[in-house]
């Protein structure tokens, strides 16, 4: 056995062991001088079918991959890429699509003479691509589940911080926001005001018209407050059955008093429909105001001061607005 034949045998053994199918094209004549028969055999085609497909190999490519393969070949033959690499699907005889890869290069080329031979190998990458697809599918499912979980968490956080009847902030949310606003007031030396509001004689509404109408009244008062505050800055919360708090950052006492009077008048002007056609009820509110500047008080103390002012407003005859007056002056 001569050295050349021995080398060919060694090459054939190496290619077989590596699962590579050698091919070669003559760039001058366009002839396929070495055909990828192993690949076609692997795909299940007979010798006669192989003969039909070798010269029209693109008939076996997945329609979505043809343009990609042609572009990769053209990029290398025109010198834009140092080698030809591409991944694509081939149609097996049983109709399934199998992933393969090509690696090739123009041979016999030098600085003055273009290469005459286009040599490369084809190898099966179907297992790898399917594993990649499985991993991608798992990642997509995980992403969808994470997004769903995030939406559930957001909904739970909303439920945990909102009053279910009115959609306003609940006491828990109010305490969190209020604590932060007191810190901000101390840091920037701003004024912070709080309105404590209670629906007057609310029990008589429930007794006379039932809880359904009572809930409508609560929602009507909540809507009045929500539509008159500064979005993104003020906070309206329901802290009891018929009790509300309006937190007003960067608001001094005169401004808080003006806001409170506006709310009191708007609530008194409302008409809430009852279950009887054409019948409506109206209510009034009493409001207590507490203001501080510079973080002298905790949020709990500010609420207590507003609550004391609210009590005084009710004692004074209801449907009134009173401010808390103590050693801490209004600013």
C-alpha positions in Angstrom: 0.0 0.0 0.0 1.5 3.3 -1.1 1.8 6.4 1.1 -1.0 8.3 -0.7 -3.4 5.4 -0.3 -2.5 5.0 3.3 -3.1 8.7 3.9 -6.5 8.4 2.2 -7.4 5.5 4.4 -6.3 7.4 7.5 -8.5 10.4 6.4 -11.5 8.1 5.8 -11.1 6.6 9.2 -10.8 10.0 10.9 -13.8 11.3 9.1 -15.9 8.2 9.9 -14.8 8.4 13.6 -15.8 12.0 13.8 -19.1 11.6 12.0 -18.0 13.8 9.1 -19.1 13.5 5.5 -16.5 15.0 3.1 -17.6 16.8 0.0 -15.8 18.8 -2.7 -16.9 21.0 -5.6 -14.8 22.1 -8.6 -15.3 25.9 -8.8 -14.1 26.1 -12.4 -16.5 23.5 -13.8 -19.2 23.5 -11.1 -18.9 19.7 -10.9 -19.5 18.0 -7.6 -16.3 16.0 -7.5 -16.9 14.4 -4.1 -20.4 13.8 -3.0 -21.8 13.7 0.5 -23.2 10.2 0.1 -23.0 9.3 3.8 -25.4 12.2 4.7 -27.9 11.1 2.0 -27.7 7.5 3.2 -28.3 8.7 6.8 -31.4 10.5 5.6 -32.7 7.2 4.2 -32.3 7.7 0.5 -31.5 4.9 -2.0 -28.6 5.1 -4.5 -31.0 6.1 -7.2 -32.5 8.9 -5.1 -29.1 10.0 -4.2 -28.2 10.4 -7.8 -31.2 12.7 -8.3 -30.5 14.8 -5.3 -26.8 15.3 -5.4 -26.8 17.7 -8.3 -29.9 19.5 -6.9 -29.2 19.4 -3.3 -31.1 22.5 -2.5 -34.3 20.5 -3.1 -33.6 18.8 0.2 -33.1 22.0 2.2 -35.8 23.4 4.4 -37.4 26.4 2.6 -36.6 28.7 5.5 -32.9 27.8 5.4 -32.1 28.0 1.6 -31.4 31.7 1.6 -29.2 31.5 4.7 -27.1 28.7 3.1 -26.7 30.5 -0.2 -25.7 33.7 1.5 -23.1 31.8 3.6 -21.6 30.2 0.5 -21.6 33.4 -1.4 -19.9 35.3 1.5 -17.0 32.8 1.5 -16.6 32.4 -2.2 -16.5 36.2 -2.5 -13.9 36.5 0.2 -16.0 38.2 2.8 -15.5 35.3 5.3 -12.4 33.2 5.9 -14.4 30.0 5.9 -17.9 28.7 5.1 -20.0 27.8 8.1 -23.7 27.2 8.2 -26.5 25.2 10.0 -29.6 24.0 8.2 -32.3 21.4 8.0 -32.5 18.6 5.4 -35.6 16.6 4.6 -35.2 12.9 5.4 -37.0 10.3 3.2 -39.7 9.8 5.9 -40.5 13.5 5.8 -38.9 14.7 9.0 -36.4 17.6 9.1 -32.9 16.8 10.4 -30.4 19.4 11.4 -26.9 19.4 9.8 -23.9 21.7 9.7 -21.4 22.5 7.0 -17.8 23.6 7.4 -15.8 24.4 4.3 -13.1 26.4 2.7 -11.8 27.3 -0.8 -8.5 25.4 -1.4 -5.6 26.0 -3.8 -5.9 29.8 -3.6 -3.1 32.3 -3.3 -2.7 36.0 -3.6 -2.8 35.9 -7.4 -4.9 32.8 -8.3 -8.4 32.1 -7.1 -9.1 28.7 -5.5 -10.2 25.9 -7.8 -11.7 23.6 -5.1 -14.4 24.2 -2.5 -13.9 21.5 0.1 -15.8 20.9 3.3 -17.6 18.5 5.6 -21.2 17.9 6.6 -22.1 16.6 10.0 -25.3 15.8 11.9 -26.1 18.3 14.7 -29.8 17.2 15.2 -29.4 16.0 18.8 -27.6 19.3 19.8 -30.2 21.5 18.1 -33.1 19.6 19.7 -31.5 19.9 23.1 -31.1 23.6 22.4 -34.7 23.8 21.4 -35.8 21.9 24.5 -33.7 24.3 26.7 -35.1 27.3 24.8 -38.7 25.9 25.3 -38.0 25.4 29.0 -36.6 28.9 29.3 -39.7 30.3 27.5 -41.9 28.4 29.9 -39.9 29.7 32.8 -40.1 33.2 31.5 -43.9 32.9 31.1 -44.2 31.4 34.6 -42.0 34.1 36.1 -44.1 36.8 34.4 -47.3 35.1 35.6 -45.9 34.9 39.1 -44.8 38.5 39.0 -48.4 39.5 38.0 -49.8 37.4 40.9 -47.3 39.0 43.3 -48.3 42.5 42.0 -52.0 41.6 42.5 -51.3 40.3 46.0 -49.4 43.4 46.9 -52.2 45.5 45.5 -54.7 43.5 47.6 -52.6 43.8 50.7 -52.3 47.6 50.3 -55.8 48.6 49.1 -59.2 48.8 50.6 -61.4 46.2 48.7 -64.5 48.4 48.7 -63.2 51.7 47.6 -59.8 50.9 46.0 -58.2 53.5 48.2 -55.0 52.8 50.2 -55.7 50.9 53.4 -54.3 51.6 56.9 -51.2 49.4 56.2 -50.3 51.3 53.1 -51.0 54.6 54.7 -48.7 53.9 57.6 -45.9 53.0 55.2 -46.4 56.1 53.1 -46.9 58.3 56.1 -43.7 57.1 57.8 -41.7 57.9 54.6 -43.3 61.3 54.2 -42.4 62.2 57.8 -38.7 61.3 57.0 -38.9 63.4 53.8 -40.4 66.3 55.7 -37.5 66.1 58.2 -34.9 65.9 55.5 -36.2 68.8 53.3 -37.9 70.9 56.0 -41.2 70.8 54.1 -44.7 71.1 55.6 -46.8 67.9 55.9 -50.5 68.0 56.6 -53.0 65.3 57.3 -56.8 65.4 57.1 -58.8 63.0 59.3 -62.3 62.7 57.9 -65.4 60.9 59.3 -68.9 60.6 57.7 -71.4 62.1 60.1 -74.1 59.9 61.6 -73.2 57.1 59.2 -75.0 54.5 61.3 -78.4 56.1 60.6 -77.7 55.6 56.8 -77.1 51.9 57.4 -80.1 51.6 59.7 -82.5 53.4 57.4 -81.3 52.1 54.0 -79.2 49.0 54.6 -75.5 48.3 54.1 -75.7 48.3 50.3 -76.6 52.0 50.3 -74.1 52.6 53.1 -71.4 51.1 50.9 -72.5 53.5 48.0 -72.1 56.4 50.4 -68.6 55.3 51.4 -67.6 54.9 47.8 -69.1 58.3 46.9 -67.0 60.0 49.6 -63.9 58.1 48.5 -64.4 59.2 44.9 -64.8 62.9 46.0 -61.5 62.7 47.8 -59.7 60.9 45.0 -60.7 63.4 42.3 -59.6 66.4 44.4 -56.1 65.4 45.4 -52.8 65.7 43.5 -52.1 62.4 41.6 -48.8 60.9 42.4 -48.2 63.1 45.5 -51.2 63.0 47.9 -52.6 59.8 49.4 -56.2 59.0 50.3 -56.8 56.1 52.6 -59.8 54.4 54.2 -58.8 53.6 57.8 -62.1 52.6 59.3 -65.7 51.8 58.4 -66.6 55.4 57.5 -63.3 57.1 58.3 -60.8 58.4 55.8 -57.3 60.0 55.8 -55.9 62.4 53.2 -52.2 62.8 53.4 -50.9 66.1 51.9 -47.1 66.3 51.5 -45.5 69.8 51.0 -48.8 71.4 52.2 -49.0 74.0 54.9 -51.9 74.6 57.3 -53.7 77.3 55.3 -53.6 75.1 52.1 -54.7 72.0 54.1 -57.6 74.0 55.5 -58.7 75.2 52.1 -58.5 71.6 50.8 -60.6 70.3 53.8 -63.3 72.9 53.3 -63.5 72.1 49.6 -63.9 68.4 50.4 -66.5 69.1 53.1 -68.6 71.2 50.7 -68.3 68.7 47.8 -69.5 65.8 50.0 -72.4 67.8 51.3 -73.5 68.5 47.8 -73.5 64.9 46.7 -76.7 62.9 46.2 -76.3 59.1 46.5 -79.1 57.0 44.9 -80.8 54.4 47.1 -82.6 51.2 46.1 -85.9 53.1 45.7 -86.3 54.7 42.3 -85.8 58.5 42.4 -84.7 58.5 46.0 -81.3 59.7 47.1 -79.5 60.5 50.3 -76.9 63.0 51.2 -74.3 63.0 54.0 -71.8 65.4 55.6 -68.3 64.9 57.0 -66.3 66.3 59.8 -62.6 66.9 59.3 -59.7 67.3 61.6 -56.4 68.8 60.4 -52.9 68.4 61.7 -49.8 70.0 60.2 -46.1 69.8 61.0 -42.9 71.0 59.5 -39.4 69.6 59.8 -40.3 66.1 61.1 -40.9 67.1 64.8 -43.7 64.5 65.1 -43.9 60.8 64.1 -46.6 59.9 61.7 -48.6 58.2 64.5 -48.5 61.5 66.5 -49.6 63.4 63.5 -52.6 61.1 63.0 -53.4 61.3 66.7 -53.4 65.1 66.5 -55.7 65.1 63.5 -58.0 62.6 65.3 -58.2 65.0 68.3 -59.2 67.8 65.9 -61.8 65.6 64.3 -63.3 64.8 67.7 -63.5 68.5 68.4 -65.3 69.1 65.0 -67.9 66.5 65.9 -68.4 67.9 69.4 -68.9 71.3 67.8 -71.9 70.1 65.8 -70.5 68.1 62.9 -70.1 69.1 59.2 -67.1 71.2 60.3 -63.4 71.5 59.8 -61.1 72.1 62.8 -57.3 72.2 63.1 -55.2 70.8 65.9 -53.8 73.5 68.1 -51.0 72.7 70.5 -47.4 73.5 71.2 -46.6 72.7 67.6 -47.7 75.7 65.6 -49.3 75.5 62.2 -47.0 76.5 59.3 
